[in-house]
Amino acid sequence: MNSMTELPELTERQKTLLLLIIRDYIESAQPIGSKRLAEHYNINFSSATIRNEMAALAEMGYLRQPHTSAGRVPTEDGYRFFVSQMMHQAELPETVQRTISHQFHQSPPDIEQWMTLAASVLAHQSQGVSVVTAPHARKAKYKHVELISTQGRQVLMVLVLLGGEVSQQFLTLAEPVSQERLSQTVTRLNGLLAGLALDKIASLPARSDALDQDIMTLIIQDMRRSADSVSGEVFTDGLTNVLSEPEFKETEEARRALKMFGEPSTLKALLDRTTAGGKGRVGGLQVLIGGEGVWEELRECSMIIARYGVPGMSTGTLGVFGPMRMSYARTIPTVRYVAGLLSDLVNDTIAGE
């Protein structure tokens, strides 16, 4: 999130009014005027005082006035101030925490199920679009492989890495091979490779059995692909939540942002860029407002992102995307809480291995 230091300091009265204006605008999506503030809130300022302070807040860059209205709406810097004030105060109610925790502990202990559930919970609680990437290990270690005969020469290979990452692909062998022989290959390779990192596997001598060697070559290729990627598979939910928001009906920029969610590779690239380096530490939370001058696709939107998992071993990203007018007070603690839950689950999975 951008630093607030470049902007003028606010008086307590200006802070109070700015926070009220932003809360009201988030709820109503209508520009806020001094008369509405004076009538709807129990504040001891006259309409003239409110008008003067709103003019000052606009002058300082926290509010702007749409051409067609006498009221004002928050600017990106106004939202940044709002987020900075409630970032560490917003709490998820305990009843909601218990409900979410119960849903995860009722779910089968399966990474894909957890990802789908996390995306669903985030979308429901925030009323935004959720995005979750599966946990990914940069230095993955082999757990086990499965080979399943399907038909003729076709075989399904399922590779599982420590930390829960799974990849699968169909192979066409040179000749049909029985399930019994495939199972023997699996037993030998799992015994040989269990717990080894990519570099160790790649340095092993070639296998005398041709099928063993072919499968080992494919395992190495799969692990290399995994190592080159920054994040795992992308799961999204809640697109219908924002389609009815006025911002997404009225501006082409906002509609363009929505298209990202139909393009997993673009979305993944965005998440990889936002969590690169120190910005993506596990447990940290980022609030991107208006694309922060970097992400043109998000110019009309906000995104709240967190990393989860076990640092140095297996991590993923989750977040919520929506209009700049999103409910930060509800979304920030939801993202933080679900990230903590997923971190615990990934940690337990790794500990169990």
C-alpha positions in Angstrom: 0.0 0.0 0.0 1.3 3.5 -0.8 2.7 5.5 2.1 0.5 8.3 3.4 3.5 10.6 4.3 3.3 12.6 1.1 -0.2 13.9 1.9 -1.1 16.7 4.3 -1.9 15.8 7.9 -5.6 15.9 8.8 -7.2 17.4 11.9 -9.4 15.1 14.0 -12.5 16.7 12.6 -11.3 16.1 9.0 -10.5 12.5 9.9 -13.9 12.0 11.3 -15.7 13.5 8.3 -13.5 11.6 5.8 -14.1 8.3 7.4 -17.9 9.0 7.5 -17.9 10.0 3.9 -16.1 6.9 2.8 -18.2 4.5 4.9 -21.4 6.1 3.5 -20.1 6.0 -0.1 -19.1 2.3 0.2 -22.7 1.6 1.3 -24.6 3.9 -1.1 -22.4 4.2 -4.2 -23.8 7.8 -4.4 -21.7 11.0 -4.1 -22.0 12.3 -0.5 -23.0 15.9 0.1 -22.8 18.0 3.3 -26.5 18.0 3.8 -26.7 14.2 3.9 -23.8 14.1 6.4 -25.5 16.7 8.7 -28.9 14.9 8.5 -27.8 11.2 8.7 -25.1 11.4 11.4 -25.1 12.7 14.9 -22.2 15.1 14.4 -22.0 18.5 16.1 -20.8 20.4 13.0 -22.9 22.9 11.0 -23.6 22.3 7.2 -21.3 25.2 6.5 -18.5 23.8 8.5 -18.9 20.4 6.8 -18.9 22.1 3.4 -15.7 23.9 4.2 -14.0 20.8 5.5 -15.1 18.8 2.4 -13.6 21.5 0.2 -10.4 21.3 2.2 -10.3 17.5 1.9 -10.8 17.8 -1.9 -8.0 20.4 -2.0 -5.7 18.0 -0.2 -6.5 15.1 -2.6 -8.7 12.9 -0.4 -12.0 13.6 -2.1 -13.1 14.5 -5.6 -16.2 15.9 -7.1 -17.8 14.1 -10.1 -18.9 16.6 -12.8 -22.6 15.7 -12.6 -23.0 16.0 -8.8 -22.8 18.4 -5.9 -21.6 15.6 -3.7 -18.1 14.2 -3.4 -16.5 10.7 -3.6 -13.2 9.3 -2.2 -10.0 9.4 -4.3 -7.5 6.6 -4.3 -5.6 8.5 -1.5 -8.9 8.8 0.4 -9.3 5.1 0.4 -5.7 4.5 1.3 -6.2 6.8 4.4 -9.4 4.8 5.3 -7.5 1.5 5.0 -4.6 2.7 7.0 -7.0 3.7 9.8 -8.8 0.4 10.1 -6.2 -2.1 8.8 -5.3 -3.5 12.2 -8.7 -2.7 13.9 -11.0 -4.7 11.7 -11.9 -8.1 13.2 -13.9 -10.9 11.8 -16.8 -11.7 14.3 -16.1 -14.9 16.3 -19.3 -16.5 15.0 -18.1 -16.0 11.4 -14.6 -17.4 12.3 -16.2 -20.5 13.8 -18.4 -21.1 10.8 -15.5 -20.8 8.4 -13.2 -23.0 10.5 -16.0 -25.6 10.8 -16.4 -25.6 7.0 -12.7 -26.3 6.5 -12.5 -29.0 9.1 -15.5 -30.7 7.6 -13.9 -30.7 4.2 -11.8 -33.8 3.1 -8.1 -33.3 3.6 -7.4 -32.6 0.0 -5.6 -29.5 -1.5 -8.0 -29.0 -4.4 -11.1 -29.2 -2.1 -9.5 -26.6 0.3 -8.7 -24.3 -2.7 -12.3 -24.5 -4.0 -13.7 -23.9 -0.5 -11.3 -21.0 0.2 -12.4 -19.3 -3.1 -16.1 -19.9 -2.2 -15.8 -18.6 1.4 -13.9 -15.5 0.3 -16.4 -14.6 -2.4 -19.4 -15.1 -0.1 -18.0 -13.2 2.8 -16.6 -10.2 0.8 -19.2 -10.1 -1.9 -16.3 -9.7 -4.3 -14.4 -11.9 -6.7 -12.0 -14.3 -5.0 -8.8 -15.7 -6.3 -6.7 -18.5 -4.7 -3.6 -20.2 -6.0 -2.7 -23.7 -4.8 0.3 -24.0 -2.5 3.5 -24.2 -4.5 7.0 -25.3 -3.4 10.0 -23.6 -5.2 12.2 -26.5 -4.1 9.8 -29.3 -4.4 10.5 -32.7 -3.1 9.1 -35.9 -4.5 6.4 -37.7 -2.6 5.0 -40.4 -4.9 3.9 -41.2 -8.4 0.9 -43.2 -9.6 0.5 -44.9 -13.0 -3.0 -45.9 -14.1 -3.6 -47.9 -17.3 -6.6 -46.4 -19.1 -6.8 -47.9 -22.6 -4.4 -49.4 -25.1 -1.1 -47.7 -24.8 -2.5 -44.7 -22.8 -1.5 -44.3 -19.2 -2.4 -41.6 -16.6 0.6 -40.4 -14.6 -0.2 -38.6 -11.3 2.8 -37.0 -9.6 2.5 -35.8 -6.0 5.1 -33.5 -4.4 5.6 -32.9 -0.7 3.4 -30.0 0.4 0.4 -31.3 -1.6 1.2 -30.1 -5.1 -0.3 -32.5 -7.7 0.2 -32.7 -11.5 -1.3 -35.2 -13.9 -0.8 -36.0 -17.5 -1.7 -38.7 -20.1 1.2 -40.6 -21.6 1.2 -42.7 -24.8 3.6 -45.6 -24.4 5.5 -47.3 -27.3 3.5 -50.5 -26.6 0.7 -51.6 -24.3 1.9 -52.3 -20.7 -0.1 -54.2 -18.1 -1.3 -52.5 -14.9 0.8 -55.1 -13.0 4.0 -53.9 -14.7 3.1 -50.3 -14.2 2.5 -51.0 -10.4 6.0 -52.6 -10.2 7.6 -49.5 -11.8 5.7 -47.3 -9.3 6.9 -49.4 -6.4 10.5 -49.2 -7.5 10.5 -45.5 -8.3 8.7 -44.5 -5.1 11.2 -46.5 -3.1 14.1 -44.8 -4.9 12.9 -41.2 -5.1 10.8 -40.6 -2.0 11.8 -37.3 -0.3 14.4 -36.3 -2.9 14.7 -32.9 -4.5 14.9 -32.3 -8.2 18.7 -31.9 -8.4 19.2 -35.2 -6.5 16.8 -37.1 -8.8 18.4 -35.5 -12.0 21.8 -36.7 -10.9 20.8 -40.3 -10.4 22.3 -42.9 -12.8 20.0 -44.0 -15.7 17.7 -46.9 -14.9 18.3 -50.2 -16.6 14.6 -50.8 -17.1 13.4 -48.7 -20.1 9.9 -48.0 -18.6 11.4 -47.0 -15.3 13.8 -44.6 -17.1 11.0 -43.1 -19.3 8.8 -42.4 -16.3 11.7 -40.9 -14.3 12.5 -38.6 -17.3 8.9 -37.4 -17.2 9.0 -36.9 -13.4 12.1 -34.7 -13.8 10.4 -32.6 -16.5 7.3 -32.2 -14.4 9.4 -31.1 -11.3 11.3 -28.7 -13.5 8.1 -27.1 -14.7 6.9 -26.8 -11.1 10.2 -25.2 -10.0 9.9 -22.6 -12.8 6.4 -21.5 -11.8 5.9 -19.0 -9.0 2.4 -20.2 -8.0 0.2 -23.2 -8.3 -3.2 -23.7 -10.1 -5.6 -20.7 -9.9 -9.1 -21.0 -8.4 -11.7 -18.2 -8.6 -15.3 -17.6 -7.5 -17.8 -14.8 -7.1 -17.7 -13.1 -10.5 -21.5 -12.6 -10.4 -21.0 -10.6 -7.1 -19.5 -7.6 -8.9 -21.3 -7.7 -12.3 -24.2 -5.8 -10.8 -22.0 -3.1 -9.2 -22.4 0.3 -10.9 -18.7 0.6 -11.5 -18.6 -2.5 -13.7 -21.6 -1.4 -15.8 -20.3 2.1 -16.4 -16.6 2.0 -17.1 -14.7 0.1 -19.8 -11.6 -0.1 -17.5 -13.5 -2.0 -14.9 -14.9 -4.4 -17.5 -11.4 -5.0 -18.8 -10.3 -5.9 -15.2 -13.1 -8.5 -15.1 -11.7 -10.2 -18.2 -8.6 -11.1 -16.3 -10.6 -13.7 -14.3 -11.3 -15.6 -17.6 -7.6 -15.7 -18.3 -5.8 -17.7 -15.5 -2.3 -17.1 -17.0 -2.8 -13.3 -16.9 -4.2 -13.5 -13.4 -1.4 -15.7 -12.3 1.2 -13.3 -13.8 -0.5 -10.4 -11.9 -0.4 -12.3 -8.6 3.3 -13.4 -9.2 4.3 -9.7 -9.7 2.4 -8.4 -6.7 3.9 -11.0 -4.3 7.5 -11.1 -5.7 10.3 -10.4 -3.3 9.7 -9.3 0.2 6.2 -8.0 -0.6 4.9 -11.6 -0.6 5.9 -12.7 2.9 3.6 -15.3 4.4 1.2 -13.6 6.9 1.6 -10.3 5.2 -1.4 -8.5 3.6 -1.3 -6.1 0.7 -4.1 -3.7 -0.4 -3.8 -2.5 -4.0 -6.0 0.5 -4.7 -6.4 1.7 -8.3 -3.5 -0.5 -9.4 -1.1 1.7 -7.4 0.0 3.3 -10.6 1.6 0.0 -11.8 -1.2 -2.3 -12.8 -3.2 -0.7 -15.5 -5.8 -3.5 -15.4 -6.8 -2.5 -11.9 -7.1 1.3 -12.4 -10.7 1.3 -11.3 -10.5 -1.5 -8.8 -9.0 -2.7 -5.5 -7.4 -6.0 -4.6 -6.6 -7.4 -1.2 -4.0 -10.1 -1.3 -2.2 -12.3 1.3 0.3 -15.1 1.1 -0.3 -18.3 3.1 1.6 -21.5 3.7 5.0 -22.5 5.2 7.8 -20.0 4.3 10.6 -21.6 2.3 8.6 -24.8 1.8 5.1 -24.4 0.2 3.2 -21.2 -0.2 0.2 -19.8 -2.2 -1.7 -16.6 -2.6 -5.3 -15.6 -2.0 -7.2 -12.5 -2.3 -10.4 -10.6 -3.2 -10.9 -8.2 -6.1 -13.7 -5.7 -6.5 -14.6 -2.0 -7.1 -12.6 0.6 -5.1 -15.8 1.0 -3.2 -15.4 -2.5 -1.7 -16.1 -3.2 2.0 -12.5 -3.1 3.3 -13.7 -3.5 6.9 -15.2 -6.9 6.1 -12.8 -8.1 3.4 -9.5 -7.4 5.1 -10.1 -9.5 8.2 -11.7 -12.3 6.0 -8.6 -12.5 3.8 -6.4 -12.4 6.8 -8.4 -15.2 8.6 -8.6 -17.5 5.6 -4.9 -17.1 4.9 -4.2 -18.1 8.5 -6.4 -21.2 8.3 -4.8 -22.3 5.0 -1.3 -21.8 6.5 -2.3 -24.1 9.4 -3.7 -26.7 7.0 -0.6 -26.7 4.7 1.7 -26.8 7.8 -0.2 -29.9 9.1 0.0 -31.5 5.7 3.8 -31.1 5.5 4.3 -32.1 9.2 2.3 -35.3 8.4 4.6 -36.1 5.6 
